[in-house]
Amino acid sequence: MTKAFLQCIEDGCHRKHTLDRKDYRCDACGGMLEIGYDAPRVAPQALRQTWQSRKSTSAIEDQSGVWRFRELLPFVPEGSNVVTLGEGHTPLLDVDRAGQWAGGVRLAIKHQGNNPTGSFKDLGMTACITEAAILGSRVTVCASTGNTSASMSAYAVRAGMKAVVTVPAGKISAAKLAQALEFGAVVIEIGETFDDSFRLLRALTAELNLYLVNSLNPFRLEGQKTIVCEILEQRDWRVPEYIVVPGGNLGNVSAIGKGLRELKELGLIEKLPRLVVTQAEGANPFYRMVANNSAELIPVAEPRTEASAIRIGNPVNWKKAIRAIRATEGMVESVSDDEIFAAKAALAHDGVGCEPASATTIAGIRKLVASGKIPRGADIVAVLTGHQLKDPEISLRRRGEADLARQRLRVEPDVNKLRAALERVLASA
Ligand code: F0G
């Protein structure tokens, strides 16, 4: 089996560490760590065939859109079970109307909301809870804007572990909170922002020997990187010109960047798509960093956006994310909440729903086409990170009054009144 290790990402260091450490900081320089491994010596064509053939078996590892690509996750010792809910294998859908709305691009969405707990987090969680089980952890913890907590709670309970999450008080959607509670997690509401709750939790993880699953945990990114294998498989390995993802803590863009790099190293693709990160205007420290050409990220002290999933001012993965942007000649865009909800409404015309954070991608594409940074006709995959039902309150609140007057009718329980209402609807059809 291929040997995996942890490795510092800092240029000039790259020190290797064993897999069993939990602080994910380099001993030598304090830098972030990622999983490294010696690439499997398998011809690209053989790998593709192996991955394809697993689709027709009934083994749960083969049905998972993460473990089907297990040659790229060689950290599970032979004979260990993986903790899976059959995540991944999400649809890649053309969305022609949204593509027109965004300025006339060839647009497809990869819908990660179609995962067991309704977000892309499940891809990372199967990998990192599997690792937690290998290490014999009994308690897993995370700080979250909601989706990570729902996902971790599900995978932890499945693995027989206790889940504890910290969330900003009163700031996450009721649907996500209900998920974590239903899976038996203890939910600690603490601080005003995700950044507060993350900072406080991190201060205690080592002292209390807690297994932290936030995306600074490199095993998370290993699971999440497999999305690129699925996207490329679904496109018969034709590389798109752009892959667009929302940016919060910047784990996902880092994972996708790593996945692309490895596929290129393995000879599975010859060129890289340009990665584009989209952030909400009130929580856009990464956008500012790139726009100002700064060497360091300056946190946003009071992040604000109605896209609560990405209300993050101090993203932990910015160093990995900037590598991914540079390596792919990528871009970062920033969009207002109005633009986010307009994009969400545009997507709905293709029959596709998502949570607000996900719609930043479509809003960002429209802005980049309008400014000429993405050409019309470009071939683009946007990653929708969360399910439409993750945040129903905000969708209702954001539906304009005119739309609601037309769409949401209250009729007295009388067949004649109902007939009259239906006739008005039919007349306008
Ligand atoms: N989209 C959704 C729906 C999210 O829940 C998140 C992050 C992101 C995008 C941003 O991804 O952090 O990898 O850049 N949610 C985290 C959470 C922070 O706690 O659920 P990222």
Residues whose N, C-alpha, C, O or C-beta is under 5 A from the ligand:
A	BS01	F0G	A143 S144 T145 G146 N147 T148 S149 P246 G247 G248 N249 L250 G251 N252 A309 A357 S358 T385 G386
